[in-house]
Amino acid sequence: MRYRKNVMLLAAIVLALTGSGAIAAAMLREPVARLAEADPRQGLEQRRCAVDAKLVPRCGLLWGVAPGAFTDLPAGRALGNFERTTGRPADVLHSYHRGDEVFPTADEIAAVRQPRKRILFANWKVAWNTTWADVAAGGEDARIDTAAARFKAFPGTMFLALHHEPENDVRSGGGMTARDYAAMFRHTVQRLRADGVKNVVFVLVYMAYQPWCEQD
């Protein structure tokens, strides 16, 4: 029963992010045992669970980690340390960036393009040192355009979250309201798409616990 609830929750999330009822329905039809039978020591490639154009796995779940989030370790070294400690490979490498930082970095690209391929999941605070409202109004279009060129050059498809856990930064004014966040997100996605970025799957990352969920 627990597995069935987890599958239904994951299907709902996929539906919200992709707008594809077909994908969500397919996940609900997937036998629950299929999700539990995969050897947890094996990565996505070893289980032969291919992902579609939106990086939704054909079977099983993606196993991801932000191994060096609070350290100065390069992404590749931190990922290697984590995998050796846990005894299993990761499917997703999670990284954090802000403002004009250059990413995907060479180290991140090398880490996800090792003999066993991984997916890069980058968080980007587009409005670093400014506001969501400023980004939505076009004030950081040059920053977005510069990033677009790097995204297009990335060898593969990546997840991109725009300003992860935004609840923590919502204010009642000053260009940082929830509506400002939505406008920033929409403008950034539209700008990147207009720049020709086709290899990015845009996602949301929420803190998702009560004090923040009750904010306007």
Phi, psi and omega in degrees: 000321179297318179298317180300318179296320180295320179295319180296320178296315180297320179297321179295321179295316179300318179298318181294321185279325186255341184070016184252101176295331181296317179295315181297317180296321180297323180292324179291331179281340182298127180305135181302321181300332181298324181287332185267343189279339183295137178294117182297346179278351181260145177275182184302317183293321181294329179277355180056037177262090182293154175253155180271192185296337179259017176065024174275125183289145179292330177207162179068196181232155176276135181253113185234165183204148171251079194291330183243028188301323183244029179226175176260010181291141173300152184303315182297317181292318180296320179295316178300317178299316181296315183292323177292323181290317183276341179078019177210149180281156177263151175267333186231131173256118185260129181227163184233135179215161182212151175056234184266014177303140181277118177205159356301138181283163178300323180292320178296317179298316179297321182295321182274349180254019175297171181313321173262111188291149176229170178254135176272132177238104184255137170259134183227119173272089184300324187269021181304130182069012173215209182231163176298321180297321179297317178298315181298330180275000179095007183292340180241029181298325179296321178296317180294317181296322179295318179294324181302319180298323179288320179298317181295331180277349182293133184279077179140191178253141183228156170276144175221117174260131180263111181055080180299152178048056185292340181306326183292342184246003179291133176233163182285347179200195176073022177079016183230037176276172177298322178294324177296322179297313180300319180293321177297315181299312182298314182296318182296316179297314181295322180293315179297320178294320177296331177281358177094014179282117182237356185251030179237131173256114183278132182225168178246144176231112180254156171287321170056052165219163202310309184304325182275328181293340182268358179284154177285000000 
